[in-house]
Amino acid sequence: QVQLVESGGGLVQPGGSLRLSCAASGSIFSLYVMGWHRQGPGKQRELVATITSSGSTHYADSVKGRFTISRDNAKNTVYLQMNSLQPEDTAVYYCNAKRLLPTSTVYDYWGQGTQVTVSS
């Protein structure tokens, strides 16, 4: 019931910045916890950051202090501002929407991903 489309990826040099956007449609955006995950070459997908409907955030230690997640419920959009990018940040970045119901049902939706490459 939720469709997610990421944008904003690209090629940057070490130390550069990118801002990723994730546009959501098809359901009530404000009910979902939104997050960003990434999967680098030869690596497992890992959590990067999450943000609740009220704005509470969580970051992976590897990106804390460099990345900022935010959301605009009126625009049904979540963002990931990435600063001080390093080659280790190279990955496909995926937008995620998750909702846990009292019935123990979990709704978990993913976008198709956007490539971020950090290289000299």
C-alpha positions in Angstrom: 0.0 0.0 0.0 3.1 2.2 0.1 5.2 3.1 -3.0 8.6 4.6 -2.4 10.8 6.3 -5.0 14.3 7.4 -4.1 16.3 10.1 -5.9 19.4 12.2 -5.4 22.2 9.6 -5.7 25.2 10.1 -7.8 29.0 10.3 -8.0 30.9 12.5 -5.5 34.5 12.9 -4.4 35.5 12.1 -0.8 34.4 14.9 1.5 31.5 15.8 -0.7 27.8 15.9 0.1 24.6 14.5 -1.3 20.9 14.8 -0.4 18.7 11.8 -1.0 14.9 12.1 -1.2 12.3 9.4 -0.9 8.8 10.2 -2.1 6.0 8.1 -0.7 2.5 7.5 -2.0 -0.4 5.1 -1.7 -1.0 5.2 2.1 -1.0 7.4 5.1 2.7 8.5 5.3 2.5 9.9 8.8 1.7 6.4 10.3 5.0 4.9 9.2 8.5 4.8 10.7 10.7 5.8 7.8 14.3 4.8 7.3 17.3 4.6 5.1 19.3 1.4 4.5 22.3 0.8 2.3 24.1 -2.1 0.7 27.7 -1.8 -0.4 29.5 -4.1 -2.8 29.9 -7.5 -1.3 28.2 -6.5 1.9 24.9 -7.1 3.7 22.2 -4.5 3.8 22.6 -2.3 6.9 20.5 0.2 8.7 21.6 3.8 8.2 19.0 5.9 9.9 15.3 5.9 11.0 12.8 8.6 11.9 9.5 8.3 13.6 6.3 10.2 12.9 7.1 12.6 15.7 10.7 13.2 14.5 12.7 10.9 16.8 15.8 9.7 15.0 18.3 6.9 15.2 21.6 6.6 13.4 24.2 3.9 12.8 27.4 4.7 14.5 29.2 4.7 11.1 27.2 7.8 10.0 26.4 9.6 13.2 27.5 13.2 13.0 27.7 13.1 9.2 24.2 12.1 8.0 20.9 13.7 9.0 17.5 12.1 8.4 14.4 14.3 8.2 10.8 14.0 7.0 8.1 16.3 5.8 4.7 14.6 6.5 2.8 17.2 4.5 4.9 16.4 1.4 5.1 12.6 2.1 8.8 12.8 1.8 11.8 11.6 3.8 15.3 13.0 3.2 18.9 11.9 4.0 21.5 14.7 4.0 24.9 13.1 3.7 28.0 15.1 4.4 31.7 14.3 4.6 31.2 11.3 2.4 33.9 8.7 2.2 34.5 5.7 -0.1 33.1 3.4 2.6 29.8 5.1 2.1 29.5 3.8 -1.5 26.4 1.7 -1.7 22.9 1.5 -3.0 20.7 3.4 -0.6 17.2 2.2 0.0 14.2 4.0 1.4 12.1 2.0 3.9 8.6 2.4 5.4 7.6 0.3 8.4 4.5 0.1 10.5 3.9 -2.3 13.4 0.2 -2.9 14.3 -1.3 -4.2 17.6 -2.1 -7.4 15.8 1.6 -8.1 15.4 1.3 -7.5 11.7 4.3 -5.7 10.2 4.1 -3.7 7.0 7.5 -3.3 5.5 8.0 -1.5 2.1 11.1 -0.7 0.1 12.1 1.5 -2.7 14.2 0.4 -5.6 17.3 2.1 -4.4 19.6 4.9 -5.6 23.3 4.5 -6.2 25.8 6.6 -4.2 29.4 6.3 -5.3 32.2 8.1 -3.5 35.5 8.0 -5.4 38.4 10.1 -6.4 
